[in-house]
Amino acid sequence: MTNQPHKPQHADAIEQKKSAAPKLRGCRYVPRWIGGVLCYIAFGLGGLLCSLTILPILQLWPTKPELRVARVQRLVSGMFRALVAMLSFAGVITVNTKNIETLQQAKGQIVIANHPTLVDVVVLISLMPNAGCIVKQGLWRNPFIRGVLASAGYIPNRGADWLLDDCLQVLQTDTNLIIFPEGTRTLTGNIVNPFARGAANIALRTQTDILPVVLRTDVAGLTKQQAWYQIPRQTINMSVEIGTSMSYLLYDVKQGNEAKMARQLTRDLQQFYLDTLKQPIKSH
């Protein structure tokens, strides 16, 4: 499906300009840049410190394996809340939520979201005490976060059959699985990138409902075209909107073969995000 040209995601362009934060220039930008970079450094060192101290203690705590994983997931959620708070203090991003109780109370669902910024997964996990995600293999070799990933029960992105088995095991423990159907951050100028069928395939094959989350940002920043150290000159105001859970039964394979239903579900999910992101933010 061809993506539509980018349109403002607030009520209209005039209101968006009024509400958007001023762009820092010259010397005024230096404290923002330093603060943003220090947030990333502090988070990396914190992850390494946790891997060496707190996580071994939690792993040795006598209890069932699934309870140990749940305990680590809550710890990671708390660490990500701290990172979001630091980024907010530094002026990098602010996060506003809508209908957040639906997300916090979800159990064993596939949570999908669009992917406008580098910190989307951080924001989502900070709002969820029981979240897992699929992580690319390269991150498992990162000494700063390798221990956290393994202890929290996150899933390495390996072969399709292994990946499906891993997803099923995670979902059966009431952990929510975060997936970005775009696969990578949204390219500047797109509303969303074309969706891959991974989320739909996992939902249908594991017989799991999908909970859509819409992430809106008022200015471009921390995008695919930017390096992590290119701290935005404008504060990114992010709105997190929780949609209505979609039942996998609506795409039961009895209505057609599995591949066909996965394609249809993927098209419907992509169209939902295209339609939703074109609409203005509704007042609470």
Secondary structure, 3 states (H helix, E strand, C coil): CCCCECCCCCCCHHHHHHHCCCCCCHHHHHHHHHHHHHHHHHHHHHHHHHHHCHHHHHHHCCCCHHHHHHHHHHHHHHHHHHHHHHHHHCCCEEEEEECHHHHHCCCCCEEEECCCCCCHHHHHHHCCCCEEEEECHHHHHCCCCHHHHHHCCCEECCCHHHHHHHHHHHHCCCCEEEECCCCCCCCCCECCCCCCCHHHHHHHHHCCCEEEEEEEECCCCCCCCCCCCCCCCCCEEEEEEECCCECHHHHCHHHCCHHHHHHHHHHHHHHHHHHHHHCCCCCC
